[in-house]
Amino acid sequence: MSDGPEWLEEAAALWALIAQRPRGTSVATVVAQVLEHRDAQGVLAQTHGNLLGPPGLDEARAEVRSWLSAGDLKVLSVLDEDYPAKLRAVHDAPPFIFVRGDVEVLQRGGICVVGTRKAVSYTHLTLPTI
């Protein structure tokens, strides 16, 4: 979970794979490949490696560092132990989630509300009752 140089390298490799994915390749496909190998750096080296290093890795490192410097957020990659198992199991699991607060809560049961950023008034009235 968002700490240590090993985590940074693995997260940067995952982000580089997503950013450099071939046209027509979905993020879900990249995540599935990384989960299959349990090693984003290995997948990146295998698919994009060259003598100078994989393209986009320095930029990916900088992007991940910017996430980490965004205050009290914790960043979890789909490879992290603390990443919710039920979320990891969905077809299109997000490669990263950003958490504020107690990460342990993610392992409990819960609900998910998916919708627009411009919710209608009915949503604002109904959501607090759930």
C-alpha positions, 0 to 999 in steps of 0.5 A, a space after each residue: 500500500 502506497 509506501 516504499 520504493 518497491 511499491 512505487 516501482 510496481 505502481 509506476 509499471 502498472 500505470 506505464 502499462 495502462 498509459 502505453 497500452 496498444 490502441 484497442 486494448 482495454 484497461 481491464 485487459 491490462 489489469 487482467 494480465 498484471 493480475 495473472 502474472 502478479 508482477 506489473 514490472 515483469 509484464 512491462 519488461 516483457 511487453 515494452 522493455 528495451 535497453 533504455 528501459 520501458 517507454 513512459 516509466 519515468 513519467 509514470 513514476 512522476 504521476 504516481 509520486 504526485 498522487 502520493 503527495 496529494 495529502 492524506 490519501 492512500 493509494 492502493 493498486 490492484 496488486 496490493 493486499 489491502 485492495 478489496 478482494 471483491 472489487 479485484 474480482 469484478 471484470 473491470 476492476 480499477 487498477 488503482 483506488 484512492 482511499 482516505 481514512 481506515 483502509 480496513 473498512 474496505 474489507 467489510 461488506 458494503 454497497 456501491 453507488 455508480 452514477 454521474 458527477 452531475 446528480 439530479 435532485 432525486 439522487 441527493 434526496 435518496 442517497 442519504 437514506 441508503 
